[in-house]
Each structure stands twice: as C-alpha cells, then as structure tokens.
Amino acid sequence: MNSTGAQARDGEPPRPASPRREAAASATARPSAAPSRRLPIGAEPLPGGGVHFRVWAPAVISVAVERLDDAGGISGITALQPEAGGYFSGIVADAQPGTRYRFRLPQGSFPDPASRFQPDGPHGPSEVVDPDFPWSDDEWRGRPAAELVLYELHLGTFTTAGTWSATMAELPELARLGITALEIMPIAEFPGTFGWGYDGVDLFAPTRLYGRPEDARRFVARAHELGLMVILDVVYNHFGPDGCYLREFAPQYFSTKYQCEWGDPLNFEGDHAKPVREFFLANARYWIDEFHFDGLRLDATQQIFDASPVSILAEIPAAVRAAAPHRQTFVVGENEPQHARLARPPARQGFGFDAVWNDDFHHSAIAAAVGKREAYYLDYRGAPQEFVSAAKYGFLFQGQWNQWQQKRRGTPALDLAPARFVTFLQNHDQIANSLRGLRLHQLTSPAIHRALTALLLLSPSIPMLFQGQEFGASTPFLYFAEHHPALASLVAGGRRRFLEQFRTIAAADAAGSLAEPHAPETFRRSQLNLQERETHRPTYLLHQDLLRLRREDPVVRDPRGLDGAVLGARAFLLRYFAADGRDRLLLVNLGGDLTLRAAPEPLLAPVDNLGWEVAWSSENPAYGGLGTPALETTAGWIIPGPGVYLLSPHPNCEPARAKLSEED
C-alpha cells in the first residue's frame, strides 16, 4: 500500500493558493443538525441546495473542503466541524453536483475516500455527483436462482470502445442468447488507462475509463428492461498499491494482525473497526440503492479477516437485501478454501450468501479436457465420478487431504443444494493463469469442448460463461494492468513468480513468452471481436440451443431429484427425476465410443412402458458434430464419444436393431 502524499490532478504537489485569496475564500461549514443522508460518508447534494460533506479522519486534527475552479485552481476552502469518533462534517452552501474538490488535511490535500467520481483518476480531485436518476425499473423484481445463467464481463475488453454505452448496445443480443445475469468485473476507480479492476482504490467511484456514473445507471436500467440482472464484482479484501490515500485520513482502516496476499489487510475486528465496517457496508448498500445493481460478487472472501461475533461476511449479504427489499438480489462469493459456511443461512450459523464459486468443477473439467496434472490441478483426474459428485454435492473437496496444498481442503457441504454453487469452464483468472491466455476450445478437441459445454449448461448448478465463450472467441484473455514504471516492473515480476507454480510455464523454453501486463498491446489483444458470433456460428448455436433447453425443458430446469452413475473410464450418466415420472437421462462420454453389452445399472432403466430417444445431442452436425445414431440397441448401449446426449421417454420402448462384431 503506497501513501504518496498530496497530489494534484497531474500527479504533482498542489500549488498553494495566495494567502490573500485563501483567506478571502476560507469559511467554516455552518453548524446545523445533521441532514438526512443516504450514506454516512462522502459528499451528498442537499434538496435545498449546497452539499453535505462527511469523512472519517481520526488521524488528523482538522479537515477542510478545498473547492476547485474549472482551471484546477482553488476557489474556496470550507472547514468541516469535528464530530465524536473521528468524523468531520458540514454543509458547503456554494457546492453542487459537478463541483470538484479535495479534502485539505494538515499534511496536504487528498481525494475524498468515499468519492463518488474521480474524473481525472485516483490522484486527481473528487467530483460531487447527483445520486438522483430517472429510473424506469420500478416493476423490476429480479430473477430467482433457478433462472440464473451468469455471464462474466470486463467492460474494457467486451467491446473495442470499452465503455458502458458500447456494452449497453450489445445487451439485447445477450438477452436473446439466453443470458439472464451479468457479472461485471470490478469498476472501482484504479490508476492507469487499463486493468482488470481488482486493485481499485476509490470504492464508491465508478472508474472514469468506462464513462460517467450516469452511464453506469443507464446500463443497469437498460439491462432490467431486457430482463437481465446485473451483479457487480467488488473487492473488499485489500486496496490497490497506487492512488490509495486512506492512511492519510485513518491508518486504522488497516490491520496488522493478519497478512493479505495482495496488500495490507483490512481492520474489520480490531480497535476502531466500527467505522471501517461502516465504510464497506455503506459501499454494498450504495451499489444496490443508487445504481440498482442486483447483487454483488465478493472477491477472495478468504482474505477478508474477521473473528467478530458477527462477521462482516454475514453483514454484507444482509445489507444488500435491506437495500432492495422489493427485489430479488444475489450475493455470490469466491472462496478458494471452499468454506461452505458462506452459503448457509444465518439461522444455520452461515453467512447468508446465495452461492459460492465451485473451482473443483473447473479443475476436473480442465483435467478431463487437457490432461493437466500440475499445480492446483494435481488432485483432479477429470474422472466420471468427479463430475457425478460435483453435480450432486458441489464441492469435491469437503475436508479431504489435498496433495498440492499439503493440508485439508474444504468443509462439509453435503447439505447445500446444487443451486448454491456457480460452475464454469472459464473465468478471468483461469484463462489468464496460463502461458498465452488461451480459451478452452483452443486447448482441447471440438467434440470434448462441445461435450463439456453441454455438461456445464445442463447441470443443476448455476452456470457461468466468460465473455466470448459463447462463440469460441479467438482472442485471448491476458492479465493486464497499467502502472507507473517502478510498480509495473514489480507487478510483472510477481505475476511471473505466481505462474511458475505451473512446471510448464516455469520451463526454460517458456521464458519470455508471458505477455507484459503493462503493455498496451496486452490489453488490446484481449478485446473481443464480436463479429465472431457470425463467423463462429456453430459454437454460438450450440450455446443458444443449450440455454433454450435449460430454460424450456421443465425437468432439466427444475428436477425433483438427481442421481448419477459411472458407465466407463470416461463415461457417466446423470438422471433428472421428474414429478410426473417422465425423467431425463444425460449420457456423457468424454472418451472413445463406448459399448455396454449388458447394462446392470438401474439409472439406465426406462420409464414404465416407455423407451429412450435422443432429444438433444452435442454431435448434431449443426454444431460441427458427426451425427447421432440410436444409443440403446438390441446389441447393447452404444454411446459414441466424445459426446453428450439428452434422452427423454418415448412411446417406442423397443431398442434399435443392431449387431456387433465379435471384436466388439
């Protein structure tokens, strides 16, 4: 964490105002009863004019609002009144939406820690923002978990323009495809002109790189018109190393008790923790209330340290729901150690998250598709039982010993329903955690890619696609982050060391092949080419049809129960039980053709007086497949591979006529 002192918008120390002008412009915020505020900190315009400022700054003896004119000069200074607990507040009568300002402390002038907008980036002045917006989504109620298909999206690379407005133009097509919820990668202000967003420093300020705050609101409003939920990815475990000025106001924001992987950990449980908790709970409410986001995705919750009787991790989902009592919200957590407690309700000593990311499913899929057995893939074989268990129980590691980590991984989660888990074949981390940032379809055969896509989108957990996955994007997704030269070198070195856990990347012949995170070309290469929706039409059609099937087949959408069985070294089945007895059977073969002369497996048995017919196949030639013959024959089950086949009951209960050779 760097605290670099007072800086003007050009990154240089601010010019002192002339003594005469400063004296003339100085004033003290008028005393008054505290106005009704939306949030406890930041700058809020008042209905009758003026702006109320409030900041937590226990490290200093005085705070003043330093207002700037259009040229960046100081136009006025207003002292704020101290409050109990280290807060300072007051009304500045001649401030209004659009006013740019800094907080003047004894040691210099700095942006507002709760700034609503940083038009010149994190080192520049803050801007007062009007929270009112002409919303048109009063009837919007969100979507239940059973309808969710998540789509992870990075605003800077989804379109070449990289803005809210450009991405908004693509929302109708995403909705038509069958996406129901967008998961937007972090938007909190960060330094540089491009980055993933996980090193944000102004958590209340949507970054200027994608547009203004009102552009973000228009985006969400349009998404709601189209039936799309919008989930925001937030980072509540650390602040970025450049542009964070919190220590100037309150070193108490940070903890010395713990260690965080990416920066100084936050103080959620020690002395002075109450205002820190208030800061983050206010931030959670802010995105839901003032921007109408439908929920949050919390990054790396294992790095949010809090041993309080009531964890901040339990208070955040409650704050989200309280901010939108008439809407269905969704809070999902990333948690590498796989703590099931996140997804249990408070009544069962849980934290009340709606779902958690399931890395185990991804790791098994990569092992099956690519054969990776290095680094964190070491403990996965991609075997059929892993996929059956993931479908039924979510996490594969629920407390067993993990060879790679050399410790127990996970906690018991057998009580959690499949809808408590988000599964994926790709996400921002997992694509970029490779030598060249390639997508899964570029690492395996087309048939296996189609099969795993079908398994993902027809499984009972909540599926998530990463931008471009739906059309087999040819563009990579690399790690990119622009920093000043000294920090850029440190970040690039840290990235290389992290990836050296993979023996292949650490090999001598891979040296120099990693893209430099700070290079503009690394960022540009990661931008999607949306015209590939047409040029990669078979893959796009595959995803479109699977999403329609997931949405329209009542048994796949909402099974009464689910079970599975292993059929071979690379094959398994899942059976979806229907309330009316008309079950569905999903046959998955990730190997070569499989013949079962005898089938002593009850889950293969047909429904009374009915046979099985193929209702959908990943080997449909429209998707680039090779066609699908009858699977149940008089010579046994013959399951072509690789492929996935959804079977439904059919009045013709007789198997197809077939004869096998002696070799078979």
Secondary structure, 3 states (H helix, E strand, C coil): CCCCCCCCCCCCCCCCCCHHHHHHHEEECECCCCCCCCCCCEEEECCCCCEEEEEECCCCCCCEEEEECCCCCEEEEEECEECHHHEEEEEECCCCCCCEEEEEECCEEECCCCCCCCCCCCCCCEECCCCCCCCCCCCCCCCCHHHCCEEEECHHHHCCCCCHHHHHCCHHHHHHHCCCEEEECCCEECCCCCECCCCCCEEEEECHHHCCHHHHHHHHHHHHHCCCEEEEEECCCCCCCCCCCHHHHCHHHECCCCCCCCCCCECCCCCCHHHHHHHHHHHHHHHHHCCCCCEEEECCHHHCCCCCCCCHHHHHHHHHHHHCCCCCCEEEECCCCCCHHHHCCHHHCCCCCCEEECHHHHHHHHHHHHCCCCHHHCCCCCCHHHHHHHHHHCCCCCCEEECCCCEEECCCCCCCCHHHEEEECCCHHHHHCCCCCCCHHHCCCHHHHHHHHHHHHHCCCEEEEECCHHHCCCCCCCCCECCCHHHHHHHHHHHHHHHCCCHHHHCHHHCCCCCCCCCHHHHHHCCCCCCHHHHCHHHHHHHHHHHHHHHHCHHHHCCCEEEEEECCCCEEEEEEECCCCCCEEEEEECCCCEEECCCCCHHHCCCCCCEEEEEEECCCHHHCCCCCCCCEECCEEEECCCEEEEEEEECCCCCECCCCCCCC
